[in-house]
Amino acid sequence: MDWMNGLNRILRINEEEIALLERMLAMAPNEHMRMILRNMITEESEESRVIRELMMGNHKDYMDPVF
């Protein structure tokens, strides 16, 4: 597996994880759990954004990973 294929695989996994978290959000028993799930969705979405930027070459030499 080359580097770009690895990034594509991570994006697909992130999409699946976000979809699962969104389904869980609808079933969360209380607001605290919904808040945690929303934060998890935000983190996964941000990770996907950074990966897409890396794939397009629009990154700014990230010194510290954001995920």
mmCIF file as gemmi writes it, N, C-alpha and C atoms, coordinates in Angstrom:
data_model
loop_
_atom_site.group_PDB
_atom_site.id
_atom_site.type_symbol
_atom_site.label_atom_id
_atom_site.label_alt_id
_atom_site.label_comp_id
_atom_site.label_asym_id
_atom_site.label_entity_id
_atom_site.label_seq_id
_atom_site.pdbx_PDB_ins_code
_atom_site.Cartn_x
_atom_site.Cartn_y
_atom_site.Cartn_z
_atom_site.occupancy
_atom_site.B_iso_or_equiv
_atom_site.pdbx_formal_charge
_atom_site.auth_seq_id
_atom_site.auth_asym_id
_atom_site.pdbx_PDB_model_num
ATOM 1 N N . MET Axp A 1 ? 0.858 -1.172 0 1 0 ? 1 A 1
ATOM 2 C CA . MET Axp A 1 ? 0 0 0 1 0 ? 1 A 1
ATOM 3 C C . MET Axp A 1 ? 0.906 1.238 0 1 0 ? 1 A 1
ATOM 4 N N . ASP Axp A 2 ? 0.648 2.134 -0.946 1 0 ? 2 A 1
ATOM 5 C CA . ASP Axp A 2 ? 1.435 3.356 -0.935 1 0 ? 2 A 1
ATOM 6 C C . ASP Axp A 2 ? 0.787 4.406 -0.032 1 0 ? 2 A 1
ATOM 7 N N . TRP Axp A 3 ? 1.481 5.518 0.131 1 0 ? 3 A 1
ATOM 8 C CA . TRP Axp A 3 ? 1.09 6.561 1.063 1 0 ? 3 A 1
ATOM 9 C C . TRP Axp A 3 ? -0.293 7.124 0.748 1 0 ? 3 A 1
ATOM 10 N N . MET Axp A 4 ? -0.559 7.448 -0.526 1 0 ? 4 A 1
ATOM 11 C CA . MET Axp A 4 ? -1.85 8.018 -0.917 1 0 ? 4 A 1
ATOM 12 C C . MET Axp A 4 ? -2.986 7.015 -0.711 1 0 ? 4 A 1
ATOM 13 N N . ASN Axp A 5 ? -2.744 5.753 -1.007 1 0 ? 5 A 1
ATOM 14 C CA . ASN Axp A 5 ? -3.768 4.736 -0.754 1 0 ? 5 A 1
ATOM 15 C C . ASN Axp A 5 ? -4.073 4.643 0.735 1 0 ? 5 A 1
ATOM 16 N N . GLY Axp A 6 ? -3.05 4.763 1.552 1 0 ? 6 A 1
ATOM 17 C CA . GLY Axp A 6 ? -3.251 4.752 3.002 1 0 ? 6 A 1
ATOM 18 C C . GLY Axp A 6 ? -4.119 5.912 3.456 1 0 ? 6 A 1
ATOM 19 N N . LEU Axp A 7 ? -3.855 7.105 2.908 1 0 ? 7 A 1
ATOM 20 C CA . LEU Axp A 7 ? -4.664 8.269 3.258 1 0 ? 7 A 1
ATOM 21 C C . LEU Axp A 7 ? -6.113 8.089 2.796 1 0 ? 7 A 1
ATOM 22 N N . ASN Axp A 8 ? -6.299 7.55 1.592 1 0 ? 8 A 1
ATOM 23 C CA . ASN Axp A 8 ? -7.66 7.284 1.109 1 0 ? 8 A 1
ATOM 24 C C . ASN Axp A 8 ? -8.382 6.301 2.018 1 0 ? 8 A 1
ATOM 25 N N . ARG Axp A 9 ? -7.66 5.302 2.47 1 0 ? 9 A 1
ATOM 26 C CA . ARG Axp A 9 ? -8.263 4.318 3.37 1 0 ? 9 A 1
ATOM 27 C C . ARG Axp A 9 ? -8.682 4.969 4.685 1 0 ? 9 A 1
ATOM 28 N N . ILE Axp A 10 ? -7.834 5.834 5.222 1 0 ? 10 A 1
ATOM 29 C CA . ILE Axp A 10 ? -8.18 6.548 6.456 1 0 ? 10 A 1
ATOM 30 C C . ILE Axp A 10 ? -9.429 7.394 6.243 1 0 ? 10 A 1
ATOM 31 N N . LEU Axp A 11 ? -9.523 8.076 5.102 1 0 ? 11 A 1
ATOM 32 C CA . LEU Axp A 11 ? -10.717 8.892 4.822 1 0 ? 11 A 1
ATOM 33 C C . LEU Axp A 11 ? -11.982 8.04 4.802 1 0 ? 11 A 1
ATOM 34 N N . ARG Axp A 12 ? -11.916 6.885 4.154 1 0 ? 12 A 1
ATOM 35 C CA . ARG Axp A 12 ? -13.091 5.991 4.11 1 0 ? 12 A 1
ATOM 36 C C . ARG Axp A 12 ? -13.474 5.523 5.513 1 0 ? 12 A 1
ATOM 37 N N . ILE Axp A 13 ? -12.487 5.167 6.312 1 0 ? 13 A 1
ATOM 38 C CA . ILE Axp A 13 ? -12.756 4.73 7.684 1 0 ? 13 A 1
ATOM 39 C C . ILE Axp A 13 ? -13.357 5.874 8.488 1 0 ? 13 A 1
ATOM 40 N N . ASN Axp A 14 ? -12.825 7.082 8.329 1 0 ? 14 A 1
ATOM 41 C CA . ASN Axp A 14 ? -13.368 8.246 9.036 1 0 ? 14 A 1
ATOM 42 C C . ASN Axp A 14 ? -14.824 8.488 8.648 1 0 ? 14 A 1
ATOM 43 N N . GLU Axp A 15 ? -15.15 8.358 7.356 1 0 ? 15 A 1
ATOM 44 C CA . GLU Axp A 15 ? -16.528 8.545 6.915 1 0 ? 15 A 1
ATOM 45 C C . GLU Axp A 15 ? -17.452 7.529 7.58 1 0 ? 15 A 1
ATOM 46 N N . GLU Axp A 16 ? -17.005 6.289 7.656 1 0 ? 16 A 1
ATOM 47 C CA . GLU Axp A 16 ? -17.797 5.252 8.322 1 0 ? 16 A 1
ATOM 48 C C . GLU Axp A 16 ? -17.955 5.557 9.811 1 0 ? 16 A 1
ATOM 49 N N . GLU Axp A 17 ? -16.872 6.006 10.434 1 0 ? 17 A 1
ATOM 50 C CA . GLU Axp A 17 ? -16.922 6.317 11.858 1 0 ? 17 A 1
ATOM 51 C C . GLU Axp A 17 ? -17.86 7.495 12.131 1 0 ? 17 A 1
ATOM 52 N N . ILE Axp A 18 ? -17.801 8.526 11.3 1 0 ? 18 A 1
ATOM 53 C CA . ILE Axp A 18 ? -18.686 9.675 11.466 1 0 ? 18 A 1
ATOM 54 C C . ILE Axp A 18 ? -20.141 9.242 11.315 1 0 ? 18 A 1
ATOM 55 N N . ALA Axp A 19 ? -20.428 8.408 10.333 1 0 ? 19 A 1
ATOM 56 C CA . ALA Axp A 19 ? -21.799 7.926 10.126 1 0 ? 19 A 1
ATOM 57 C C . ALA Axp A 19 ? -22.278 7.146 11.353 1 0 ? 19 A 1
ATOM 58 N N . LEU Axp A 20 ? -21.423 6.306 11.911 1 0 ? 20 A 1
ATOM 59 C CA . LEU Axp A 20 ? -21.786 5.541 13.101 1 0 ? 20 A 1
ATOM 60 C C . LEU Axp A 20 ? -22.022 6.468 14.29 1 0 ? 20 A 1
ATOM 61 N N . LEU Axp A 21 ? -21.138 7.44 14.471 1 0 ? 21 A 1
ATOM 62 C CA . LEU Axp A 21 ? -21.299 8.385 15.583 1 0 ? 21 A 1
ATOM 63 C C . LEU Axp A 21 ? -22.601 9.176 15.439 1 0 ? 21 A 1
ATOM 64 N N . GLU Axp A 22 ? -22.964 9.546 14.212 1 0 ? 22 A 1
ATOM 65 C CA . GLU Axp A 22 ? -24.214 10.276 13.997 1 0 ? 22 A 1
ATOM 66 C C . GLU Axp A 22 ? -25.429 9.416 14.343 1 0 ? 22 A 1
ATOM 67 N N . ARG Axp A 23 ? -25.366 8.13 14.014 1 0 ? 23 A 1
ATOM 68 C CA . ARG Axp A 23 ? -26.468 7.224 14.392 1 0 ? 23 A 1
ATOM 69 C C . ARG Axp A 23 ? -26.546 7.087 15.906 1 0 ? 23 A 1
ATOM 70 N N . MET Axp A 24 ? -25.383 6.992 16.547 1 0 ? 24 A 1
ATOM 71 C CA . MET Axp A 24 ? -25.349 6.882 18.006 1 0 ? 24 A 1
ATOM 72 C C . MET Axp A 24 ? -25.871 8.166 18.657 1 0 ? 24 A 1
ATOM 73 N N . LEU Axp A 25 ? -25.586 9.305 18.045 1 0 ? 25 A 1
ATOM 74 C CA . LEU Axp A 25 ? -26.043 10.586 18.56 1 0 ? 25 A 1
ATOM 75 C C . LEU Axp A 25 ? -27.564 10.604 18.7 1 0 ? 25 A 1
ATOM 76 N N . ALA Axp A 26 ? -28.248 10.035 17.731 1 0 ? 26 A 1
ATOM 77 C CA . ALA Axp A 26 ? -29.709 10 17.765 1 0 ? 26 A 1
ATOM 78 C C . ALA Axp A 26 ? -30.233 9.123 18.908 1 0 ? 26 A 1
ATOM 79 N N . MET Axp A 27 ? -29.408 8.202 19.384 1 0 ? 27 A 1
ATOM 80 C CA . MET Axp A 27 ? -29.838 7.273 20.439 1 0 ? 27 A 1
ATOM 81 C C . MET Axp A 27 ? -29.258 7.613 21.811 1 0 ? 27 A 1
ATOM 82 N N . ALA Axp A 28 ? -28.455 8.676 21.89 1 0 ? 28 A 1
ATOM 83 C CA . ALA Axp A 28 ? -27.774 9.005 23.141 1 0 ? 28 A 1
ATOM 84 C C . ALA Axp A 28 ? -28.786 9.25 24.255 1 0 ? 28 A 1
ATOM 85 N N . PRO Axp A 29 ? -28.528 8.703 25.438 1 0 ? 29 A 1
ATOM 86 C CA . PRO Axp A 29 ? -29.499 8.781 26.527 1 0 ? 29 A 1
ATOM 87 C C . PRO Axp A 29 ? -29.601 10.141 27.209 1 0 ? 29 A 1
ATOM 88 N N . ASN Axp A 30 ? -28.588 11.009 27.019 1 0 ? 30 A 1
ATOM 89 C CA . ASN Axp A 30 ? -28.647 12.313 27.695 1 0 ? 30 A 1
ATOM 90 C C . ASN Axp A 30 ? -27.783 13.334 26.95 1 0 ? 30 A 1
ATOM 91 N N . GLU Axp A 31 ? -27.9 14.58 27.367 1 0 ? 31 A 1
ATOM 92 C CA . GLU Axp A 31 ? -27.195 15.667 26.685 1 0 ? 31 A 1
ATOM 93 C C . GLU Axp A 31 ? -25.681 15.542 26.826 1 0 ? 31 A 1
ATOM 94 N N . HIS Axp A 32 ? -25.216 15.074 27.957 1 0 ? 32 A 1
ATOM 95 C CA . HIS Axp A 32 ? -23.771 14.908 28.151 1 0 ? 32 A 1
ATOM 96 C C . HIS Axp A 32 ? -23.201 13.934 27.109 1 0 ? 32 A 1
ATOM 97 N N . MET Axp A 33 ? -23.865 12.824 26.895 1 0 ? 33 A 1
ATOM 98 C CA . MET Axp A 33 ? -23.404 11.854 25.896 1 0 ? 33 A 1
ATOM 99 C C . MET Axp A 33 ? -23.483 12.441 24.485 1 0 ? 33 A 1
ATOM 100 N N . ARG Axp A 34 ? -24.538 13.211 24.206 1 0 ? 34 A 1
ATOM 101 C CA . ARG Axp A 34 ? -24.654 13.85 22.896 1 0 ? 34 A 1
ATOM 102 C C . ARG Axp A 34 ? -23.506 14.835 22.667 1 0 ? 34 A 1
ATOM 103 N N . MET Axp A 35 ? -23.126 15.573 23.713 1 0 ? 35 A 1
ATOM 104 C CA . MET Axp A 35 ? -22.023 16.516 23.616 1 0 ? 35 A 1
ATOM 105 C C . MET Axp A 35 ? -20.721 15.774 23.301 1 0 ? 35 A 1
ATOM 106 N N . ILE Axp A 36 ? -20.477 14.674 23.981 1 0 ? 36 A 1
ATOM 107 C CA . ILE Axp A 36 ? -19.27 13.878 23.734 1 0 ? 36 A 1
ATOM 108 C C . ILE Axp A 36 ? -19.258 13.373 22.294 1 0 ? 36 A 1
ATOM 109 N N . LEU Axp A 37 ? -20.38 12.858 21.829 1 0 ? 37 A 1
ATOM 110 C CA . LEU Axp A 37 ? -20.456 12.344 20.463 1 0 ? 37 A 1
ATOM 111 C C . LEU Axp A 37 ? -20.263 13.457 19.437 1 0 ? 37 A 1
ATOM 112 N N . ARG Axp A 38 ? -20.857 14.633 19.683 1 0 ? 38 A 1
ATOM 113 C CA . ARG Axp A 38 ? -20.66 15.76 18.76 1 0 ? 38 A 1
ATOM 114 C C . ARG Axp A 38 ? -19.193 16.162 18.702 1 0 ? 38 A 1
ATOM 115 N N . ASN Axp A 39 ? -18.517 16.152 19.845 1 0 ? 39 A 1
ATOM 116 C CA . ASN Axp A 39 ? -17.083 16.464 19.868 1 0 ? 39 A 1
ATOM 117 C C . ASN Axp A 39 ? -16.282 15.43 19.077 1 0 ? 39 A 1
ATOM 118 N N . MET Axp A 40 ? -16.652 14.181 19.211 1 0 ? 40 A 1
ATOM 119 C CA . MET Axp A 40 ? -15.969 13.12 18.466 1 0 ? 40 A 1
ATOM 120 C C . MET Axp A 40 ? -16.176 13.303 16.963 1 0 ? 40 A 1
ATOM 121 N N . ILE Axp A 41 ? -17.385 13.677 16.564 1 0 ? 41 A 1
ATOM 122 C CA . ILE Axp A 41 ? -17.675 13.921 15.147 1 0 ? 41 A 1
ATOM 123 C C . ILE Axp A 41 ? -16.834 15.093 14.637 1 0 ? 41 A 1
ATOM 124 N N . THR Axp A 42 ? -16.741 16.14 15.436 1 0 ? 42 A 1
ATOM 125 C CA . THR Axp A 42 ? -15.948 17.311 15.051 1 0 ? 42 A 1
ATOM 126 C C . THR Axp A 42 ? -14.485 16.934 14.872 1 0 ? 42 A 1
ATOM 127 N N . GLU Axp A 43 ? -13.955 16.149 15.786 1 0 ? 43 A 1
ATOM 128 C CA . GLU Axp A 43 ? -12.551 15.733 15.705 1 0 ? 43 A 1
ATOM 129 C C . GLU Axp A 43 ? -12.29 14.886 14.459 1 0 ? 43 A 1
ATOM 130 N N . GLU Axp A 44 ? -13.178 13.954 14.173 1 0 ? 44 A 1
ATOM 131 C CA . GLU Axp A 44 ? -13.016 13.11 12.982 1 0 ? 44 A 1
ATOM 132 C C . GLU Axp A 44 ? -13.116 13.948 11.712 1 0 ? 44 A 1
ATOM 133 N N . SER Axp A 45 ? -14.026 14.906 11.698 1 0 ? 45 A 1
ATOM 134 C CA . SER Axp A 45 ? -14.188 15.774 10.526 1 0 ? 45 A 1
ATOM 135 C C . SER Axp A 45 ? -12.937 16.618 10.303 1 0 ? 45 A 1
ATOM 136 N N . GLU Axp A 46 ? -12.363 17.126 11.378 1 0 ? 46 A 1
ATOM 137 C CA . GLU Axp A 46 ? -11.14 17.921 11.273 1 0 ? 46 A 1
ATOM 138 C C . GLU Axp A 46 ? -9.982 17.054 10.78 1 0 ? 46 A 1
ATOM 139 N N . GLU Axp A 47 ? -9.881 15.846 11.279 1 0 ? 47 A 1
ATOM 140 C CA . GLU Axp A 47 ? -8.837 14.935 10.82 1 0 ? 47 A 1
ATOM 141 C C . GLU Axp A 47 ? -8.989 14.687 9.323 1 0 ? 47 A 1
ATOM 142 N N . SER Axp A 48 ? -10.193 14.471 8.864 1 0 ? 48 A 1
ATOM 143 C CA . SER Axp A 48 ? -10.438 14.239 7.443 1 0 ? 48 A 1
ATOM 144 C C . SER Axp A 48 ? -10.056 15.472 6.623 1 0 ? 48 A 1
ATOM 145 N N . ARG Axp A 49 ? -10.362 16.661 7.125 1 0 ? 49 A 1
ATOM 146 C CA . ARG Axp A 49 ? -10.018 17.898 6.415 1 0 ? 49 A 1
ATOM 147 C C . ARG Axp A 49 ? -8.503 17.999 6.233 1 0 ? 49 A 1
ATOM 148 N N . VAL Axp A 50 ? -7.754 17.728 7.292 1 0 ? 50 A 1
ATOM 149 C CA . VAL Axp A 50 ? -6.293 17.804 7.223 1 0 ? 50 A 1
ATOM 150 C C . VAL Axp A 50 ? -5.751 16.773 6.234 1 0 ? 50 A 1
ATOM 151 N N . ILE Axp A 51 ? -6.288 15.579 6.253 1 0 ? 51 A 1
ATOM 152 C CA . ILE Axp A 51 ? -5.831 14.538 5.33 1 0 ? 51 A 1
ATOM 153 C C . ILE Axp A 51 ? -6.108 14.949 3.888 1 0 ? 51 A 1
ATOM 154 N N . ARG Axp A 52 ? -7.293 15.519 3.63 1 0 ? 52 A 1
ATOM 155 C CA . ARG Axp A 52 ? -7.604 15.988 2.272 1 0 ? 52 A 1
ATOM 156 C C . ARG Axp A 52 ? -6.622 17.073 1.833 1 0 ? 52 A 1
ATOM 157 N N . GLU Axp A 53 ? -6.277 17.979 2.748 1 0 ? 53 A 1
ATOM 158 C CA . GLU Axp A 53 ? -5.299 19.021 2.42 1 0 ? 53 A 1
ATOM 159 C C . GLU Axp A 53 ? -3.941 18.408 2.092 1 0 ? 53 A 1
ATOM 160 N N . LEU Axp A 54 ? -3.545 17.42 2.852 1 0 ? 54 A 1
ATOM 161 C CA . LEU Axp A 54 ? -2.276 16.746 2.561 1 0 ? 54 A 1
ATOM 162 C C . LEU Axp A 54 ? -2.316 16.102 1.186 1 0 ? 54 A 1
ATOM 163 N N . MET Axp A 55 ? -3.427 15.48 0.857 1 0 ? 55 A 1
ATOM 164 C CA . MET Axp A 55 ? -3.559 14.796 -0.431 1 0 ? 55 A 1
ATOM 165 C C . MET Axp A 55 ? -3.543 15.785 -1.598 1 0 ? 55 A 1
ATOM 166 N N . MET Axp A 56 ? -4.07 16.983 -1.385 1 0 ? 56 A 1
ATOM 167 C CA . MET Axp A 56 ? -4.114 17.988 -2.45 1 0 ? 56 A 1
ATOM 168 C C . MET Axp A 56 ? -2.849 18.831 -2.478 1 0 ? 56 A 1
ATOM 169 N N . GLY Axp A 57 ? -1.983 18.65 -1.492 1 0 ? 57 A 1
ATOM 170 C CA . GLY Axp A 57 ? -0.753 19.414 -1.438 1 0 ? 57 A 1
ATOM 171 C C . GLY Axp A 57 ? -0.946 20.817 -0.901 1 0 ? 57 A 1
ATOM 172 N N . ASN Axp A 58 ? -2.078 21.069 -0.241 1 0 ? 58 A 1
ATOM 173 C CA . ASN Axp A 58 ? -2.359 22.4 0.29 1 0 ? 58 A 1
ATOM 174 C C . ASN Axp A 58 ? -2.061 22.494 1.781 1 0 ? 58 A 1
ATOM 175 N N . HIS Axp A 59 ? -1.105 21.744 2.245 1 0 ? 59 A 1
ATOM 176 C CA . HIS Axp A 59 ? -0.765 21.788 3.663 1 0 ? 59 A 1
ATOM 177 C C . HIS Axp A 59 ? 0.332 22.806 3.903 1 0 ? 59 A 1
ATOM 178 N N . LYS Axp A 60 ? 0.523 23.194 5.139 1 0 ? 60 A 1
ATOM 179 C CA . LYS Axp A 60 ? 1.516 24.207 5.499 1 0 ? 60 A 1
ATOM 180 C C . LYS Axp A 60 ? 2.571 23.602 6.431 1 0 ? 60 A 1
ATOM 181 N N . ASP Axp A 61 ? 3.188 22.532 6.013 1 0 ? 61 A 1
ATOM 182 C CA . ASP Axp A 61 ? 4.248 21.907 6.806 1 0 ? 61 A 1
ATOM 183 C C . ASP Axp A 61 ? 3.849 21.785 8.274 1 0 ? 61 A 1
ATOM 184 N N . TYR Axp A 62 ? 2.825 21.007 8.513 1 0 ? 62 A 1
ATOM 185 C CA . TYR Axp A 62 ? 2.334 20.823 9.881 1 0 ? 62 A 1
ATOM 186 C C . TYR Axp A 62 ? 3.453 20.311 10.771 1 0 ? 62 A 1
ATOM 187 N N . MET Axp A 63 ? 3.737 21.067 11.824 1 0 ? 63 A 1
ATOM 188 C CA . MET Axp A 63 ? 4.757 20.654 12.779 1 0 ? 63 A 1
ATOM 189 C C . MET Axp A 63 ? 4.164 19.733 13.834 1 0 ? 63 A 1
ATOM 190 N N . ASP Axp A 64 ? 2.951 20.048 14.279 1 0 ? 64 A 1
ATOM 191 C CA . ASP Axp A 64 ? 2.278 19.232 15.272 1 0 ? 64 A 1
ATOM 192 C C . ASP Axp A 64 ? 1 18.7 14.656 1 0 ? 64 A 1
ATOM 193 N N . PRO Axp A 65 ? 0.78 17.389 14.701 1 0 ? 65 A 1
ATOM 194 C CA . PRO Axp A 65 ? -0.468 16.864 14.153 1 0 ? 65 A 1
ATOM 195 C C . PRO Axp A 65 ? -1.67 17.383 14.943 1 0 ? 65 A 1
ATOM 196 N N . VAL Axp A 66 ? -2.78 17.576 14.237 1 0 ? 66 A 1
ATOM 197 C CA . VAL Axp A 66 ? -3.986 18.065 14.897 1 0 ? 66 A 1
ATOM 198 C C . VAL Axp A 66 ? -4.903 16.926 15.316 1 0 ? 66 A 1
ATOM 199 N N . PHE Axp A 67 ? -4.476 15.722 15.106 1 0 ? 67 A 1
ATOM 200 C CA . PHE Axp A 67 ? -5.311 14.575 15.467 1 0 ? 67 A 1
ATOM 201 C C . PHE Axp A 67 ? -4.525 13.607 16.294 1 0 ? 67 A 1
